[in-house]
Amino acid sequence: MIELGHDAFELLVIDELDLLPDEMVDGLDNLIFVTEDRPEDGSLDLLGLYEGVALTERGNYGFGELPDRIILFREPLLAVCADLDELKDQIHVTLVHEIAHFYGIDDEQLHELGWS
């Protein structure tokens, strides 16, 4: 497992966000990105999580809504990566996966597209 503190991990996530294509991130509205050490259950099984209402399921969504969240979990991501390059790649894949959920793409579709 790689050792990387919270601040350094957060900077890696920001760097990977900046590398995502404009057409993927331009439509992100009322969404925040958060890093946490582990999921609430303490497991190392979950790398990321989208919390919110996907664009395809929004009805009267508008002003005053709390932002949706995409959470990347530091310790699980570190646990599955052998080195820094692999960690960057996995952060990228996790971001794409969770952003896809924001756009209403489910796990089955992501698997078909090679992103799960």
Number of C-alpha atoms within 10 A of each C-alpha: 12 14 11 13 11 14 10 10 24 18 11 17 22 13 14 17 16 11 10 13 9 9 8 12 13 8 11 14 11 14 16 13 16 14 16 15 18 20 19 7 8 11 11 17 15 15 23 24 19 20 16 16 17 17 16 11 11 11 8 6 10 9 7 7 8 11 14 18 19 22 22 27 23 24 25 20 25 23 15 16 16 11 12 14 10 14 21 18 13 18 26 18 17 22 24 19 22 25 21 19 22 25 16 16 16 14 15 11 13 16 11 9 9 10 15 13
